[in-house]
């Protein structure tokens, strides 16, 4: 049976990943390449890309197995309401905790 909303759509995932790739390529990549050097920068980029891809695959599989379709619902199912509150608080505070360029 087709259970609408229980699986993460590949279209939304593609949109998210392309946006993530675009932002990381034009903001962090030039700086990290300058700091690490080109050969080590490429190696680190490939390692981070592999780890990120693997973690996204695990999140999607876990969400599908648990019957959830959002990260918040997955955390709520795994850690209960206390985990959900901690996650929500951290997600709210994250933009304020991000490092900024010193002037």
Residue frames as a rotation matrix with the C-alpha (Angstrom) as fourth column:
UNK 1
0.579 0.815 0.000 0.00
0.815 -0.579 0.000 0.00
0.000 0.000 -1.000 0.00
UNK 2
-0.222 -0.617 0.755 1.13
0.576 -0.708 -0.409 3.53
0.787 0.344 0.512 -0.67
UNK 3
0.414 0.290 -0.863 1.52
0.895 -0.301 0.328 5.38
-0.165 -0.909 -0.384 2.63
UNK 4
0.357 -0.229 0.906 1.84
0.459 -0.802 -0.383 9.00
0.814 0.552 -0.181 1.67
UNK 5
0.589 -0.178 0.788 4.19
-0.536 -0.817 0.215 11.00
0.605 -0.549 -0.577 3.88
UNK 6
0.923 -0.259 0.285 5.99
-0.110 0.533 0.839 8.08
-0.370 -0.806 0.463 5.51
UNK 7
0.307 -0.863 0.402 8.92
0.906 0.394 0.155 8.04
-0.292 0.317 0.902 3.11
UNK 8
0.072 -0.398 -0.914 11.26
-0.015 -0.917 0.398 10.91
-0.997 -0.015 -0.071 2.42
UNK 9
0.918 0.336 0.213 10.84
0.197 0.082 -0.977 11.91
-0.345 0.938 0.009 -1.21
UNK 10
0.083 -0.940 0.332 13.91
0.916 0.203 0.346 11.74
-0.392 0.275 0.878 -3.39
UNK 11
0.265 0.076 0.961 12.96
0.660 -0.741 -0.124 15.08
0.703 0.667 -0.247 -4.96
UNK 12
0.947 0.100 0.304 13.14
-0.146 -0.709 0.689 16.85
0.285 -0.698 -0.657 -1.59
UNK 13
0.644 -0.764 0.043 16.38
0.378 0.366 0.850 15.08
-0.665 -0.531 0.525 -0.76
UNK 14
0.056 -0.609 0.791 17.92
0.994 -0.039 -0.101 16.10
0.092 0.793 0.603 -4.09
UNK 15
0.551 0.215 0.806 16.87
0.262 -0.962 0.077 19.70
0.792 0.169 -0.587 -3.50
UNK 16
0.980 -0.184 0.072 18.33
-0.120 -0.260 0.958 19.66
-0.158 -0.948 -0.277 0.01
UNK 17
0.415 -0.878 0.239 21.62
0.644 0.469 0.604 18.08
-0.642 -0.097 0.760 -1.07
UNK 18
0.119 -0.365 0.923 22.08
0.893 -0.367 -0.260 20.41
0.434 0.856 0.282 -4.03
UNK 19
0.779 0.189 0.598 21.47
-0.047 -0.934 0.355 23.42
0.625 -0.305 -0.718 -1.78
UNK 20
0.872 -0.486 0.048 23.92
0.028 0.148 0.989 22.06
-0.488 -0.861 0.143 0.79
UNK 21
0.230 -0.803 0.549 26.52
0.918 0.366 0.151 21.42
-0.322 0.470 0.822 -1.89
UNK 22
0.360 -0.027 0.933 26.11
0.593 -0.765 -0.251 24.89
0.720 0.643 -0.260 -3.36
UNK 23
0.924 0.039 0.381 26.47
-0.239 -0.720 0.652 26.62
0.300 -0.693 -0.656 0.00
UNK 24
0.721 -0.681 0.128 29.48
0.183 0.365 0.913 24.57
-0.669 -0.635 0.388 1.10
UNK 25
0.265 -0.643 0.718 31.28
0.963 0.210 -0.168 24.95
-0.043 0.736 0.675 -2.21
UNK 26
0.208 -0.135 0.969 31.05
0.491 -0.842 -0.223 28.71
0.846 0.522 -0.109 -2.31
UNK 27
0.789 0.066 0.610 31.57
-0.414 -0.677 0.609 29.50
0.453 -0.733 -0.507 1.36
UNK 28
0.757 -0.437 0.486 33.79
-0.394 0.288 0.873 26.96
-0.522 -0.852 0.046 3.09
UNK 29
0.805 -0.413 0.426 35.70
0.556 0.774 -0.301 25.22
-0.206 0.480 0.853 0.33
UNK 30
0.570 -0.656 0.494 38.00
0.143 -0.513 -0.846 28.07
0.809 0.553 -0.199 -0.76
UNK 31
0.468 -0.371 0.802 39.00
-0.835 -0.482 0.264 28.79
0.289 -0.793 -0.536 2.84
UNK 32
0.736 -0.162 0.657 39.63
-0.294 0.798 0.526 25.16
-0.610 -0.580 0.540 3.72
UNK 33
0.811 -0.470 0.349 41.66
0.563 0.464 -0.683 24.57
0.159 0.751 0.641 0.55
UNK 34
0.479 -0.641 0.600 43.82
-0.287 -0.760 -0.583 27.59
0.830 0.107 -0.548 1.38
UNK 35
0.458 -0.259 0.850 44.41
-0.888 -0.092 0.451 26.38
-0.039 -0.962 -0.272 4.94
UNK 36
0.624 -0.134 0.770 45.05
-0.172 0.937 0.303 22.68
-0.762 -0.322 0.562 4.20
UNK 37
-0.572 -0.741 -0.351 46.67
-0.554 0.033 0.832 22.89
-0.605 0.671 -0.429 0.77
UNK 38
-0.055 0.635 -0.770 45.21
-0.993 0.048 0.111 21.43
0.108 0.771 0.628 -2.39
UNK 39
-0.465 -0.096 -0.880 46.12
-0.299 0.953 0.055 17.69
0.833 0.289 -0.472 -2.09
UNK 40
-0.943 0.118 -0.312 45.18
0.332 0.410 -0.850 17.37
0.028 -0.905 -0.425 1.57
UNK 41
-0.618 0.752 -0.230 42.12
-0.595 -0.638 -0.488 19.59
-0.514 -0.165 0.842 1.00
UNK 42
-0.160 0.534 -0.830 40.84
-0.851 0.351 0.390 17.26
0.499 0.769 0.398 -1.73
UNK 43
-0.663 -0.134 -0.736 41.46
0.130 0.948 -0.290 14.20
0.737 -0.288 -0.611 0.46
UNK 44
-0.926 0.333 -0.178 39.63
0.131 -0.158 -0.979 15.78
-0.354 -0.930 0.102 3.39
UNK 45
-0.432 0.793 -0.430 36.78
-0.873 -0.488 -0.022 16.86
-0.227 0.366 0.903 1.10
UNK 46
-0.262 0.301 -0.917 36.34
-0.515 0.760 0.397 13.29
0.816 0.576 -0.044 -0.17
UNK 47
-0.839 -0.073 -0.539 36.41
0.367 0.655 -0.661 11.88
0.401 -0.752 -0.522 3.37
UNK 48
-0.799 0.576 -0.172 33.82
-0.201 -0.525 -0.827 14.37
-0.567 -0.626 0.535 4.61
UNK 49
-0.316 0.695 -0.646 31.65
-0.936 -0.120 0.330 13.74
0.152 0.709 0.688 1.53
UNK 50
-0.481 0.094 -0.872 31.71
-0.098 0.982 0.161 9.98
0.871 0.163 -0.463 2.16
UNK 51
-0.906 0.116 -0.408 30.88
0.424 0.232 -0.876 10.34
-0.007 -0.966 -0.259 5.86
UNK 52
-0.663 0.692 -0.285 28.08
-0.554 -0.710 -0.436 12.81
-0.504 -0.131 0.854 5.11
UNK 53
-0.308 0.534 -0.788 26.61
-0.790 0.318 0.524 10.55
0.530 0.784 0.324 2.43
UNK 54
-0.633 0.005 -0.774 26.71
0.234 0.954 -0.186 7.54
0.738 -0.299 -0.605 4.72
UNK 55
-0.916 0.292 -0.277 25.09
0.228 -0.192 -0.955 9.43
-0.331 -0.937 0.109 7.61
UNK 56
-0.480 0.779 -0.403 22.27
-0.845 -0.534 -0.025 10.68
-0.234 0.328 0.915 5.36
UNK 57
-0.338 0.318 -0.886 21.65
-0.435 0.782 0.447 7.14
0.835 0.536 -0.126 4.13
UNK 58
-0.808 0.001 -0.590 21.48
0.464 0.618 -0.634 5.92
0.364 -0.786 -0.500 7.75
UNK 59
-0.825 0.532 -0.189 19.06
-0.244 -0.639 -0.730 8.70
-0.509 -0.556 0.657 8.70
UNK 60
-0.314 0.727 -0.610 16.75
-0.927 -0.096 0.363 7.88
0.205 0.679 0.704 5.78
UNK 61
-0.424 0.121 -0.898 16.81
-0.060 0.985 0.161 4.12
0.904 0.122 -0.410 6.49
UNK 62
-0.907 0.053 -0.417 16.21
0.420 0.181 -0.889 4.69
0.028 -0.982 -0.187 10.20
UNK 63
-0.693 0.685 -0.223 13.35
-0.593 -0.718 -0.364 7.09
-0.410 -0.120 0.904 9.47
UNK 64
-0.220 0.610 -0.761 11.71
-0.786 0.352 0.509 4.61
0.578 0.710 0.402 7.12
UNK 65
-0.568 -0.044 -0.822 12.13
0.245 0.944 -0.220 1.72
0.785 -0.327 -0.526 9.58
UNK 66
-0.885 0.197 -0.423 10.67
0.402 -0.138 -0.905 3.73
-0.237 -0.971 0.043 12.46
UNK 67
-0.053 0.928 0.370 7.80
0.989 -0.001 0.145 5.13
0.135 0.374 -0.918 10.39
UNK 68
0.336 0.118 -0.934 8.86
0.425 -0.904 0.039 8.75
-0.840 -0.410 -0.354 10.83
UNK 69
0.435 -0.149 0.888 9.44
0.882 -0.127 -0.454 11.33
0.180 0.981 0.076 8.12
UNK 70
0.698 -0.318 0.642 11.14
-0.245 -0.948 -0.203 14.19
0.673 -0.015 -0.740 9.98
UNK 71
-0.331 -0.913 -0.236 14.32
0.097 0.216 -0.972 14.37
0.939 -0.345 0.017 12.01
UNK 72
-0.540 0.194 0.819 12.40
-0.786 -0.464 -0.409 15.71
0.301 -0.865 0.403 14.99
UNK 73
0.582 0.812 0.045 9.96
-0.792 0.553 0.260 12.79
0.187 -0.187 0.964 14.91
UNK 74
0.428 -0.519 -0.740 12.86
0.076 0.836 -0.543 10.35
0.901 0.176 0.397 14.68
UNK 75
-0.677 -0.686 0.267 14.55
-0.160 -0.217 -0.963 11.88
0.718 -0.695 0.037 17.74
UNK 76
-0.161 0.718 0.677 11.22
-0.978 -0.208 -0.012 11.87
0.132 -0.664 0.736 19.60
UNK 77
0.765 0.474 -0.436 10.76
-0.463 0.875 0.139 8.19
0.448 0.096 0.889 18.82
UNK 78
0.192 -0.793 -0.579 14.34
0.277 0.610 -0.743 7.27
0.941 -0.018 0.337 19.80
UNK 79
-0.750 -0.649 -0.131 14.89
0.354 -0.226 -0.908 9.50
0.559 -0.727 0.398 22.86
UNK 80
-0.090 0.811 -0.578 11.40
0.995 0.054 -0.078 10.44
-0.032 -0.583 -0.812 23.97
UNK 81
0.766 0.542 0.345 10.03
0.558 -0.828 0.063 13.87
0.319 0.144 -0.937 24.73
UNK 82
0.669 -0.591 -0.451 13.13
0.135 -0.501 0.855 14.97
-0.731 -0.633 -0.255 26.68
UNK 83
-0.341 -0.815 0.468 15.33
0.637 0.166 0.753 14.26
-0.691 0.555 0.463 23.64
UNK 84
0.121 0.498 0.859 12.89
0.948 -0.314 0.049 16.11
0.294 0.808 -0.510 21.44
UNK 85
0.951 0.243 -0.193 13.06
0.300 -0.879 0.370 19.18
-0.079 -0.410 -0.909 23.71
UNK 86
0.221 -0.950 -0.223 16.87
0.201 -0.179 0.963 19.10
-0.954 -0.258 0.151 23.76
UNK 87
-0.391 -0.330 0.859 17.00
0.871 0.170 0.462 18.78
-0.299 0.929 0.220 19.97
UNK 88
0.485 0.671 0.561 14.51
0.804 -0.595 0.016 21.61
0.344 0.443 -0.828 19.46
UNK 89
0.866 -0.218 -0.451 16.45
0.139 -0.760 0.635 23.87
-0.481 -0.612 -0.628 21.81
UNK 90
-0.116 -0.990 0.084 19.77
0.325 0.042 0.945 23.12
-0.939 0.136 0.317 20.13
UNK 91
-0.231 0.086 0.969 18.31
0.973 0.029 0.229 23.62
-0.008 0.996 -0.091 16.65
UNK 92
0.823 0.544 0.162 16.94
0.535 -0.839 0.097 26.99
0.189 0.007 -0.982 17.75
UNK 93
0.755 -0.555 -0.349 20.25
-0.055 -0.584 0.810 28.06
-0.653 -0.593 -0.471 19.35
UNK 94
0.259 -0.720 0.644 22.51
0.810 0.525 0.261 26.77
-0.526 0.454 0.719 16.56
UNK 95
0.462 -0.116 0.879 22.40
0.686 -0.582 -0.437 29.93
0.562 0.805 -0.189 14.41
UNK 96
0.903 -0.108 0.416 23.45
-0.308 -0.837 0.452 31.97
0.299 -0.536 -0.789 17.43
UNK 97
0.668 -0.664 0.337 26.34
-0.079 0.387 0.919 29.61
-0.740 -0.640 0.206 18.24
UNK 98
0.760 -0.378 0.529 27.85
0.647 0.358 -0.673 29.53
0.065 0.854 0.516 14.75
UNK 99
-0.101 -0.862 -0.496 31.32
0.707 -0.413 0.574 30.97
-0.700 -0.293 0.651 14.56
UNK 100
0.922 0.364 0.133 31.50
0.359 -0.674 -0.646 34.34
-0.146 0.643 -0.752 12.90
UNK 101
0.209 -0.872 0.443 34.38
0.745 -0.151 -0.649 36.12
0.633 0.466 0.618 11.26
UNK 102
0.250 -0.219 -0.943 36.30
0.803 -0.497 0.329 38.28
-0.540 -0.840 0.052 13.70
UNK 103
0.782 0.064 0.619 36.64
0.462 -0.726 -0.509 41.88
0.418 0.684 -0.598 12.65
